[in-house]
Amino acid sequence: MSNAGRSKCPAESEEMSGKTIGKIGVGSWTFPWAVGTISNHRPEHVLDPLAVVQRAKELGVHVVQFLDNLPLSACDGEAIARASKLAAQHNIEIEIGTRGTEPEHLLRYLEIAEKMGTRLIRTMGGWHGAPASLKEVSANLLKVLPSFRDAGVRIALENYEAYRTSDLAALVAEINHPTLGICLDLTNSYGALENTDEILGNLAPFTISVHLKEFAVERLDFLMGFAFRGKPIGQGVLPLVKIFEALAAASCQANVIVEQWPPFQEDLAKTMELEFNWARQSVEHLAAMGYLTK
């Protein structure tokens, strides 16, 4: 899909200087084990929204993103208020996320966004194994975008293996709304055997949020097959410079959220320790690259 005639990234900012793209962030998918994502490996004390903000503070970053493995719609108002207060005290920007595009559901999350002072909601077309048609996604988004525009909140539609990136780009271009953009996650679309140039060429011009899931491709036991294995950022095969250069060339301003796939260790405590150590390594690697700020 050609980029000719496309508008610049809807998150373009006049404050950009040099190659700076945005801020480094962490969130509930930085700590999937600690938030209890895996139902049969839940810690006794799971991270709640307040604890995720505290993790961001410990790591020295100023963006935190709550996603569908820590659904805010299932949290009480007090938990949301505590997390919002701590974030405000430490100048930490909050982004939130969910799955699905049903209008009632998205408007529920818009209410949460307004309570938390959030300016971005990430969503996906549906659940794994049951994606909505892009026609349905488009119709749903058109129903809610006026409300999001009025509230000053953007929707970042994340790419994943259920949809070709060219089709997602065409959807966003056709809707052509200032509060709709893309949450870019290259690793998701590698699962559909799309290549780096294809993904970036289609989606970089519309990107308003970024997820980075570092990985290495390794052979399975007995040499029969391959698997993507999670790694700390900078220790795998993600083409980080190419990603950031493509976003800079598209004049995009987007926060970059560290997501992780840490392997299970001897026990859950050691797994969560590894998870936090990887997060620290990943944040420091990204900060040293020069494209992002903490």
Sine and cosine of phi, psi and omega as CSV:
sin_phi,cos_phi,sin_psi,cos_psi,sin_omega,cos_omega
0.00,0.00,0.81,-0.59,-0.05,-1.00
-0.96,0.28,0.50,-0.86,0.08,-1.00
-1.00,0.02,-0.07,1.00,-0.07,-1.00
-0.86,0.52,0.73,-0.68,0.06,-1.00
0.99,0.14,-0.02,1.00,0.00,-1.00
-0.97,0.23,0.53,-0.85,0.11,-0.99
-0.98,0.20,0.31,-0.95,0.04,-1.00
-0.93,0.37,0.29,-0.96,0.01,-1.00
-0.75,0.66,0.74,-0.67,-0.04,-1.00
-0.91,0.41,-0.17,0.99,0.03,-1.00
-0.99,-0.17,0.26,0.97,-0.04,-1.00
-0.82,0.57,0.65,-0.76,-0.04,-1.00
-0.76,-0.65,0.70,-0.72,0.05,-1.00
-0.94,0.33,-0.22,0.98,-0.05,-1.00
-1.00,0.09,-0.10,1.00,0.01,-1.00
-0.89,0.45,0.62,-0.78,0.07,-1.00
-0.67,-0.74,0.70,-0.72,-0.03,-1.00
0.86,0.51,-0.74,-0.67,-0.05,-1.00
-0.98,-0.18,0.13,0.99,-0.03,-1.00
-0.90,0.44,0.80,-0.60,-0.08,-1.00
-0.98,-0.21,-0.68,0.73,-0.06,-1.00
0.05,-1.00,-0.43,-0.90,-0.05,-1.00
-0.94,-0.33,0.45,-0.89,0.11,-0.99
-0.99,0.16,0.68,-0.74,0.04,-1.00
-0.71,-0.70,0.30,-0.95,0.14,-0.99
-0.79,-0.62,0.15,-0.99,-0.02,-1.00
-0.15,-0.99,-0.31,-0.95,-0.10,-1.00
-0.92,0.39,-0.42,0.91,0.06,-1.00
-1.00,-0.01,0.02,1.00,0.23,-0.97
-0.98,0.22,-0.47,0.88,-0.09,-1.00
-0.81,-0.59,0.85,0.52,-0.11,-0.99
-0.89,0.46,-0.57,0.82,0.03,-1.00
-0.95,0.32,-0.68,0.73,-0.09,-1.00
-0.94,0.35,-0.44,0.90,0.03,-1.00
-1.00,0.03,-0.04,1.00,0.06,-1.00
0.99,0.11,0.53,0.85,-0.02,-1.00
-0.87,0.49,-0.62,0.78,-0.04,-1.00
-1.00,-0.04,0.92,-0.40,-0.19,-0.98
-0.87,0.49,-0.53,0.85,-0.02,-1.00
-1.00,-0.09,0.20,0.98,0.09,-1.00
-0.67,-0.74,0.75,0.66,0.00,-1.00
-1.00,0.04,0.74,-0.67,0.05,-1.00
-0.93,0.37,0.35,-0.94,0.01,-1.00
-0.87,0.49,-0.62,0.78,0.02,-1.00
-0.86,-0.52,0.99,-0.12,-0.01,-1.00
-0.97,0.26,0.42,-0.91,0.09,-1.00
-0.94,0.34,0.79,-0.61,0.13,-0.99
-0.99,-0.14,0.04,-1.00,-0.04,-1.00
-0.82,0.58,-0.65,0.76,0.01,-1.00
-0.87,0.49,-0.69,0.73,-0.03,-1.00
-0.92,0.40,-0.55,0.84,0.05,-1.00
-0.92,0.39,-0.63,0.77,0.08,-1.00
-0.89,0.46,-0.65,0.76,0.04,-1.00
-0.88,0.47,-0.61,0.79,0.05,-1.00
-0.89,0.45,-0.67,0.74,0.04,-1.00
-0.86,0.50,-0.68,0.73,0.03,-1.00
-0.88,0.48,-0.70,0.71,0.01,-1.00
-0.86,0.50,-0.60,0.80,-0.04,-1.00
-1.00,0.09,-0.10,1.00,0.07,-1.00
0.97,0.22,0.36,0.93,0.02,-1.00
-0.97,-0.24,0.31,-0.95,-0.12,-0.99
-0.84,-0.55,0.44,0.90,0.15,-0.99
-0.66,-0.75,0.70,-0.71,0.10,-1.00
-0.74,-0.67,0.67,-0.75,-0.06,-1.00
-0.80,-0.60,0.86,-0.51,0.05,-1.00
-0.99,-0.10,0.84,-0.55,-0.06,-1.00
-0.89,-0.46,-0.24,-0.97,-0.21,-0.98
-0.96,0.29,-0.19,0.98,0.11,-0.99
-0.99,0.11,-0.06,1.00,0.17,-0.99
-0.65,-0.76,0.94,0.34,-0.17,-0.99
-0.91,0.41,0.87,-0.50,-0.02,-1.00
-0.93,0.37,-0.41,0.91,0.04,-1.00
-0.92,0.40,-0.29,0.96,0.04,-1.00
-0.99,-0.13,-0.01,1.00,0.00,-1.00
-1.00,-0.09,0.53,-0.85,0.04,-1.00
-0.98,0.19,0.26,-0.97,-0.06,-1.00
-0.87,0.49,-0.56,0.83,-0.01,-1.00
-0.92,0.39,-0.66,0.76,0.02,-1.00
-0.89,0.45,-0.66,0.75,0.02,-1.00
-0.92,0.40,-0.66,0.75,-0.02,-1.00
-0.91,0.42,-0.65,0.76,0.00,-1.00
-0.89,0.45,-0.69,0.72,0.01,-1.00
-0.91,0.43,-0.67,0.74,0.00,-1.00
-0.89,0.45,-0.66,0.75,-0.03,-1.00
-0.90,0.43,-0.73,0.69,-0.01,-1.00
-0.90,0.44,-0.66,0.75,0.02,-1.00
-0.87,0.49,-0.69,0.72,0.00,-1.00
-0.90,0.45,-0.63,0.77,-0.01,-1.00
-0.89,0.47,-0.49,0.87,-0.07,-1.00
-0.92,-0.40,0.31,0.95,0.06,-1.00
0.83,0.56,0.65,0.76,0.03,-1.00
-0.98,-0.17,0.84,-0.53,0.00,-1.00
-0.97,0.22,0.69,-0.72,0.00,-1.00
-0.97,-0.26,0.74,-0.67,0.20,-0.98
-0.84,-0.55,0.51,-0.86,-0.02,-1.00
-0.78,-0.63,0.22,-0.98,-0.04,-1.00
-0.40,-0.92,0.27,-0.96,-0.01,-1.00
-0.39,-0.92,-0.20,-0.98,0.13,-0.99
-0.79,-0.61,0.47,-0.89,0.04,-1.00
1.00,-0.05,0.34,-0.94,-0.02,-1.00
-0.79,-0.61,0.28,0.96,0.02,-1.00
-0.87,0.50,0.76,-0.64,-0.10,-0.99
-0.81,0.59,-0.70,0.71,-0.02,-1.00
-0.87,0.49,-0.65,0.76,-0.01,-1.00
-0.92,0.40,-0.73,0.69,-0.01,-1.00
-0.91,0.42,-0.60,0.80,0.03,-1.00
-0.93,0.36,-0.50,0.87,0.11,-0.99
-0.90,0.44,-0.68,0.73,0.02,-1.00
-0.95,0.32,-0.48,0.88,0.10,-0.99
-0.90,0.44,-0.62,0.78,0.07,-1.00
-0.88,0.48,-0.69,0.73,0.02,-1.00
-0.90,0.44,-0.67,0.75,0.01,-1.00
-0.86,0.51,-0.67,0.74,-0.01,-1.00
-0.92,0.39,-0.59,0.81,0.04,-1.00
-0.92,0.40,-0.55,0.83,-0.09,-1.00
-1.00,-0.10,-0.04,1.00,-0.04,-1.00
0.95,0.32,0.46,0.89,-0.04,-1.00
-0.99,0.13,0.59,-0.80,0.02,-1.00
-0.90,-0.44,0.11,0.99,0.01,-1.00
-0.51,-0.86,0.74,-0.67,0.12,-0.99
-0.86,-0.52,0.84,-0.55,0.08,-1.00
-1.00,-0.06,0.66,-0.75,0.14,-0.99
-0.62,-0.79,0.12,-0.99,0.01,-1.00
-0.76,-0.65,0.27,-0.96,-0.07,-1.00
-0.90,0.43,-0.37,0.93,0.00,-1.00
0.12,-0.99,-0.28,-0.96,0.00,-1.00
-1.00,-0.06,0.43,-0.90,0.02,-1.00
-0.84,0.54,0.75,-0.66,-0.01,-1.00
1.00,0.03,-0.21,0.98,-0.02,-1.00
-0.60,-0.80,0.84,0.55,-0.01,-1.00
-0.95,0.30,0.61,-0.80,0.11,-0.99
-0.95,0.30,0.40,-0.92,0.11,-0.99
-0.92,0.38,0.47,-0.88,0.02,-1.00
-0.91,0.40,-0.43,0.90,0.09,-1.00
-0.90,0.44,-0.68,0.74,0.03,-1.00
-0.92,0.38,-0.67,0.74,0.03,-1.00
-0.85,0.53,-0.73,0.68,-0.01,-1.00
-0.88,0.48,-0.72,0.69,-0.02,-1.00
-0.88,0.47,-0.65,0.76,0.01,-1.00
-0.91,0.42,-0.71,0.71,-0.03,-1.00
-0.89,0.45,-0.64,0.77,0.00,-1.00
-0.88,0.47,-0.47,0.88,0.00,-1.00
-0.96,0.27,-0.49,0.87,-0.12,-0.99
-0.96,-0.27,-0.30,0.95,-0.09,-1.00
-0.85,0.52,-0.59,0.80,0.07,-1.00
-0.86,0.51,-0.64,0.77,0.03,-1.00
-0.92,0.40,-0.63,0.77,0.04,-1.00
-0.92,0.40,-0.65,0.76,0.04,-1.00
-0.87,0.49,-0.71,0.70,-0.02,-1.00
-0.89,0.45,-0.54,0.84,-0.03,-1.00
-1.00,0.05,-0.16,0.99,-0.04,-1.00
0.95,0.30,0.51,0.86,-0.01,-1.00
-0.88,-0.47,0.72,-0.69,-0.01,-1.00
-0.99,-0.15,0.46,-0.89,0.12,-0.99
-0.96,-0.26,0.82,-0.58,0.09,-1.00
-0.96,-0.29,0.94,-0.34,-0.04,-1.00
-1.00,0.04,0.89,-0.45,-0.10,-0.99
-1.00,0.07,0.67,-0.74,0.11,-0.99
-0.98,0.19,0.61,-0.79,0.19,-0.98
-0.46,-0.89,0.01,-1.00,-0.27,-0.96
-0.91,0.41,-0.23,0.97,-0.02,-1.00
-0.95,0.31,-0.36,0.93,-0.08,-1.00
-0.79,-0.62,0.63,-0.77,0.14,-0.99
-0.93,0.37,0.63,-0.78,-0.01,-1.00
-0.91,0.41,-0.49,0.87,0.05,-1.00
-0.90,0.43,-0.58,0.82,0.01,-1.00
-0.95,0.31,-0.64,0.77,0.05,-1.00
-0.90,0.43,-0.67,0.74,0.03,-1.00
-0.88,0.48,-0.66,0.75,0.01,-1.00
-0.90,0.43,-0.61,0.79,0.02,-1.00
-0.89,0.45,-0.75,0.67,-0.02,-1.00
-0.91,0.42,-0.64,0.77,0.01,-1.00
-0.91,0.42,-0.63,0.77,-0.02,-1.00
-0.93,0.37,-0.68,0.73,0.03,-1.00
-0.92,0.40,-0.67,0.74,0.14,-0.99
0.78,0.62,0.83,0.55,-0.03,-1.00
-0.89,-0.45,0.69,-0.73,-0.09,-1.00
-0.91,0.42,-0.29,0.96,-0.01,-1.00
-0.98,-0.22,0.20,0.98,0.03,-1.00
-0.88,-0.48,0.77,-0.64,0.08,-1.00
-0.53,-0.85,-0.28,-0.96,-0.08,-1.00
-0.92,-0.40,0.66,-0.76,0.27,-0.96
-0.99,-0.12,0.94,-0.35,-0.15,-0.99
-1.00,0.06,0.83,-0.57,0.07,-1.00
-0.66,-0.75,0.99,-0.13,-0.06,-1.00
-0.87,0.49,-0.65,0.76,-0.09,-1.00
-0.86,0.50,-0.61,0.79,0.03,-1.00
-0.85,0.53,-0.70,0.71,-0.08,-1.00
-0.99,0.13,-0.27,0.96,0.20,-0.98
-0.88,0.48,-0.47,0.88,0.04,-1.00
-0.91,0.41,-0.29,0.96,0.09,-1.00
-0.98,-0.21,0.23,0.97,0.02,-1.00
0.89,0.46,0.50,0.87,0.17,-0.98
-1.00,0.08,0.48,-0.88,-0.02,-1.00
-0.99,-0.15,0.21,-0.98,-0.11,-0.99
-0.84,0.54,-0.75,0.66,-0.05,-1.00
-0.89,0.45,-0.61,0.79,0.01,-1.00
-0.91,0.42,-0.73,0.68,-0.03,-1.00
-0.90,0.44,-0.76,0.65,-0.04,-1.00
-0.92,0.40,-0.64,0.77,0.01,-1.00
-0.88,0.48,-0.59,0.80,0.00,-1.00
-0.98,0.19,-0.66,0.75,-0.24,-0.97
-0.95,-0.30,-0.43,0.90,-0.06,-1.00
-0.81,0.59,-0.66,0.75,-0.03,-1.00
-0.89,0.45,-0.29,0.96,-0.05,-1.00
-0.93,-0.36,0.09,1.00,-0.17,-0.99
-0.97,0.25,0.76,-0.65,0.08,-1.00
-0.81,-0.59,-0.03,1.00,0.04,-1.00
-0.40,-0.92,0.50,-0.86,-0.04,-1.00
-0.72,-0.69,0.69,-0.72,0.19,-0.98
-0.92,-0.38,0.72,-0.70,0.09,-1.00
-0.90,-0.44,0.89,-0.46,0.12,-0.99
-0.89,-0.46,0.98,-0.22,-0.02,-1.00
-0.97,0.25,0.52,-0.85,-0.02,-1.00
-0.37,-0.93,0.25,-0.97,0.20,-0.98
-0.79,-0.61,0.49,-0.87,0.06,-1.00
-0.99,-0.12,0.86,-0.51,-0.07,-1.00
-0.78,-0.62,0.51,-0.86,0.06,-1.00
-0.95,0.31,0.59,-0.81,0.12,-0.99
-0.96,0.26,0.22,-0.98,0.07,-1.00
-0.83,0.56,0.54,-0.84,0.00,-1.00
0.92,0.39,0.20,0.98,0.10,-1.00
0.91,0.41,0.30,0.96,-0.05,-1.00
-0.96,-0.27,1.00,0.03,0.05,-1.00
0.94,-0.33,0.15,-0.99,0.00,-1.00
-0.79,-0.61,0.35,-0.94,0.05,-1.00
-0.62,-0.79,0.54,-0.84,0.17,-0.99
-0.99,0.11,0.83,-0.56,0.02,-1.00
-0.90,-0.43,0.75,-0.66,0.00,-1.00
-0.89,0.46,0.55,-0.84,0.03,-1.00
-0.60,-0.80,0.32,-0.95,0.19,-0.98
-0.91,0.42,0.52,-0.86,-0.02,-1.00
-0.86,0.50,0.73,-0.68,-0.04,-1.00
0.99,-0.11,-0.15,0.99,-0.02,-1.00
-0.92,-0.39,0.25,0.97,0.02,-1.00
-0.80,-0.60,-0.57,-0.82,-0.12,-0.99
-0.91,-0.42,0.08,1.00,0.05,-1.00
-0.86,0.51,0.76,-0.65,-0.01,-1.00
-0.99,0.15,0.97,0.25,-0.17,-0.99
-0.86,0.51,-0.73,0.68,-0.03,-1.00
-0.88,0.47,-0.69,0.73,0.01,-1.00
-0.88,0.48,-0.65,0.76,0.04,-1.00
-0.88,0.48,-0.78,0.63,-0.08,-1.00
-0.93,0.37,-0.60,0.80,0.04,-1.00
-0.91,0.41,-0.62,0.79,0.03,-1.00
-0.91,0.41,-0.65,0.76,0.02,-1.00
-0.93,0.37,-0.66,0.75,0.04,-1.00
-0.90,0.45,-0.65,0.76,0.01,-1.00
-0.90,0.43,-0.49,0.87,0.03,-1.00
-1.00,0.05,0.10,0.99,0.00,-1.00
0.84,0.54,0.61,0.80,-0.03,-1.00
-1.00,-0.02,0.62,-0.78,0.16,-0.99
-0.91,-0.41,0.91,-0.42,-0.08,-1.00
-0.52,-0.85,0.72,-0.69,0.13,-0.99
-0.95,0.32,0.55,-0.83,-0.07,-1.00
-0.91,-0.42,0.90,-0.44,-0.10,-0.99
-0.98,-0.18,0.80,-0.60,0.07,-1.00
-0.97,0.24,0.85,-0.52,0.14,-0.99
-0.90,-0.44,0.44,-0.90,-0.14,-0.99
-0.65,-0.76,0.51,-0.86,0.14,-0.99
-0.84,-0.54,0.92,0.38,-0.02,-1.00
-0.96,0.29,0.67,-0.74,0.03,-1.00
-0.97,0.25,0.49,-0.87,0.04,-1.00
-0.92,0.40,0.68,-0.73,0.01,-1.00
-0.98,-0.19,-0.41,-0.91,-0.06,-1.00
-0.88,0.47,-0.57,0.82,0.04,-1.00
-0.48,-0.88,0.09,-1.00,-0.10,-1.00
-0.92,0.39,-0.61,0.80,0.00,-1.00
-0.87,0.50,-0.71,0.71,0.02,-1.00
-0.93,0.36,-0.54,0.84,0.05,-1.00
-0.91,0.42,-0.69,0.72,0.00,-1.00
-0.94,0.35,-0.52,0.86,0.09,-1.00
-0.91,0.42,-0.70,0.72,0.06,-1.00
-0.87,0.49,-0.69,0.73,-0.01,-1.00
-0.83,0.56,-0.73,0.68,-0.01,-1.00
-0.93,0.36,-0.64,0.77,0.03,-1.00
-0.89,0.46,-0.66,0.75,0.07,-1.00
-0.88,0.48,-0.66,0.75,0.01,-1.00
-0.87,0.50,-0.71,0.70,0.02,-1.00
-0.88,0.47,-0.73,0.69,0.02,-1.00
-0.86,0.50,-0.67,0.74,-0.04,-1.00
-0.91,0.41,-0.70,0.71,0.02,-1.00
-0.87,0.49,-0.71,0.70,-0.03,-1.00
-0.92,0.40,-0.61,0.79,0.03,-1.00
-0.90,0.44,-0.71,0.70,0.00,-1.00
-0.90,0.44,-0.66,0.75,0.00,-1.00
-0.89,0.46,-0.59,0.81,-0.04,-1.00
-0.96,0.28,-0.32,0.95,-0.05,-1.00
-0.95,0.31,-0.45,0.89,0.07,-1.00
1.00,-0.08,-0.08,1.00,0.00,-1.00
-1.00,0.03,-0.32,0.95,-0.15,-0.99
-0.74,-0.67,0.38,-0.92,0.11,-0.99
-0.91,-0.42,0.37,-0.93,0.10,-0.99
-0.98,0.20,0.00,0.00,0.00,0.00
